[in-house]
Amino acid sequence: MFKLYSKGCEYTLHALSCIPLKDADKKLTAKSLCKLAKIPEAFTRKMLQQLSQAGFLKAVRGPGGGYRLARNPKCISVLSIIEAVDGDGVFDQCVMGLPRCGDKKPCVIHNSWKKMKKVLLKELRVKSLFDLMKTNQL
């Protein structure tokens, strides 16, 4: 099956998109965010920690702790979130899942994917977390 990014990244994008716009600057616990997004808590906690280490979230420790956005959601690209969770080379893999696909030995859709990937990456760069949040809360 064709997947652009991991299940963990999918959960992370969904969780972040569920942050209420009116509360974007407020602290949320991992538990409340996962409940809001209806996603598994244990798995998502790891992703939230990764986003905190990457500077997208600020972790508030101790009783009443949680996470809050470290930056304005309009200044966080969807691509930067995906790369923070899945790594910089996430879109460099063969979409057919072949281990030896590349410019020198392309699979049957390599050249088509290469063209589409440019368009996709451009869109993911310009779309922000705010756009994602806004779309999810319509």
N, C-alpha and C positions, 0 to 999 in steps of 0.2 A: 504494500500500500504506500502511496505517495504521501509523505508528510514533510512540510517545510521545516518544522522544528519539533522539539521533544514534547512529550506529554507534560513535563514539568514546566516548560515554557508556556504551553497552552494554559495550564492552571494559573501561572503567574500573571499572564496577560488578562485572563478573565478576572482574577482577584483584584488587580489594580483597576480594571474598568468598572468594578462594582463600588469603588470608593465614591460615596455621594459627593457630587460637585460642591454642594454647600459646606461639606465637612472636609474638603481636600487638604486643609491645613491643620486638621485635628488629628489626634493620636487614635489609632485603632489597634486593638489586640489582634494577634494572629488568629485566635479563636473566633472573634467576632467577624473578622474579614472573611474567613473561610466559611463561616455560617451564612454570611450575606451572599457569598458567591456560590454556595453549595458545592464546595470542593473539599477533598480530604485534607485535614489539618496537618498531620505529621509530615506528609510529603511537601506541602506548601511552605511549612516553616523553614525548611532548608532553602527554598527559593527566596524567601523574604530575607533570610540572612545573607544570601549572595547579593541581593540588591542593596542591602545595607552596606556590605563591604565595598560594593562598586560605587557607592555614593548617591544612589537614587532614593534610598530611604534612610531615615535617621531612626536608630533603635533607641528607645527609652527604656532603661533597665529598672528593675525593682518592682515593688508593689504598684499596681496601676500602670505598669509599663506597657509598651506596645511599639507600634511603628507609625511614623508620619512621613509624608513626602519631604525629601530634603530640598527639592527644587520645585519651582512652578511647573505644573503638569504640561503647560504649553511649551516648555523648554526641554521636554524629554521626548525624544523621538521613539517611535515604536521599534525601529531597527536597533537603537542602542539598548533597549530592554532585552530584545531577543539575543543580541550578542553578549550581554552581561550574563544571561542564564545559560545559553548554549555554546558560547564561544564565538570568536571572530570568524572562523571558517565554516560556520553552520550552512551557508549556502554554496559552498564549494564542492559538496558531495554530488555524486551522480544521482540524478533523480530516478534512475532505473535501479539504483542500489548496486551497481557494478563496481567492483573494487579498482579496476584498471581503466576507468573512463577518463579521458582528458583530450586536450587539443590534438595530441599525437595519435591517440587511439580512441576516437569518440564512439560512444554508443549511438544507437539509431536516432535518438532525440537530443543529443548533446548540443548541436548547433542551434536548434530551436530553443532549448532551455537557456542557452547562453544569451540569446537576444531577449527572451522574456525576463530573465533574471535581472538584466539591467533596468528594465522598466519597474519591476517589482521592488528592487533595492531603492530606486529613486522615490517611489511612493512611500515605502517604509521609513525613509529618511525625513520626508516632509510631513508625514502624519505623526501627530503628537499623542502623548498619553491623554491629554485633554480631549482630543478628538475621539479617542477610544471611550473615555468616560462619558462624553456627551452622547455618543451613539448608543451606548448600553443603557442610558437612563431616559431614553425617549418613550 
